[in-house]
Amino acid sequence: ALRYDLLPGRYCKEFSDFFDREPPLSKEEIRKVFQEEREKLPEDIFETFFYEPHATASFGQVHRASLEGFMVAVKVQKPDLRPKISADLAIIKFFSRAADLFLANVPVSLRDAVREWESWTLKELDYLQEARNAERLRNTNVSPYVYIPKTFKAESTSRILVTEFLEGPNLNEIHKNPHLVSDRQRELIARYMIWSNLLHYFKGGFFHADPHLGNLILLRDGRLGVVDFGIMGEAG
């Protein structure tokens, strides 16, 4: 949906509609994850917790809450996700092996590509690793154009991630509603995206490896807020 460099724009626009069709977790499912991970309910941990999801995705969903005077984003992983991912990976690996046998002229092995994708997907399921990634990028951030949210590691687990809540539309919303920003703002957003990744790579040595439009938020001060630190890269 976000790869306008690979697909015609009209296809990407249709695929992007699926972002809003992911069925949200129920209140009971959210409470079940918290009981399994923390042996507490959300309202026992946070000053306020909004069960209505702020955003939903294939692996989990984000809720707003307040903690220690901060408005925070609480990402909750879907129950029973790991067995489903394992089953999907087994199917994909089977078809990649078959494809490699019949597509002999393809320069890249599909099995190798799937193996790499599997490695990153399994890492994305560990929210404690994502918390470490976010904290490291926040500490090494040398770009004045982006903001990395604070992570609340003490409140996070492998299936619950608590970070500072970033207020503003993500760039996918802006792409679908161009009237939200001026032409000058769009130009600055493009510059900030490019320069920040270059600065993180060449000066910080650690960078966000999945900076798609849904992971970048336009903040009120004009900077870009970065979220979703499951896939990262390291220079050298």
C-alpha positions, 0 to 999 in steps of 0.5 A: 500500500505504501510502495508507490515506487513499485505499484501504480498510485491507484493500486496503492490507494486501494490497498491503503483502505485496508489499513482502516479495515483491520478488526480491533481487539475487544476489551476482553482481549486487551484485558486478557493480554494484560493479565497474562503479561502483567497480572494486572488490568490496564486500569490498575497500571495507568491513571486513565486507559482508553479501550477505544483503539487509536490505531490498529494493525496486523500484529497489534493495536495502539491505545491512549493512556496517561501515566506519570502525567504523560499521555502515552501510547500503549501498543498491545500485541494480539492474543495467539499471534505467534502460532498464527505467524508460525503457520503463515511462515511455514506456508510462505517457505513452502511456496518459496521453495517451490518457486525457486525450483520453477523460476530458475532465471530469477536472480534472487533466491526467494527462499533467501528473501523469505528467510530474511523476512522471517528473521525481521518478523520474529524480532518485531514480535518482541516489544522489549527489543523494540523498546531497546531499539527506540531508546538507542535511537533516542540516545543517538539521534543527531537530527534536529528534524525528527523526534524519538518518543520516550519509552517506558521500559518498566511498564513494557513487556514482550507483548506490551510496549508503552511510549510517549504519545505523539500528537499529529497526523501520520504521513499516510493520512497527509498523502491521502488528504493533501490539503492538510499541509501546504506545498512548502510543508510537503517540501520540508517533510521530504527533506527532513525524511531524507536528511534524518536517515542520512544523519542517523546512518552516517553520524549516529550509526543506528537508523530506522529501517522501515520509515514508511509513511505510516511510521512518521507523524507530523508534529505541531512544531513541524518536526517528524515524530518517528514510531515503530522501532521493530526493524532497525539497521546499523552502520558498518 
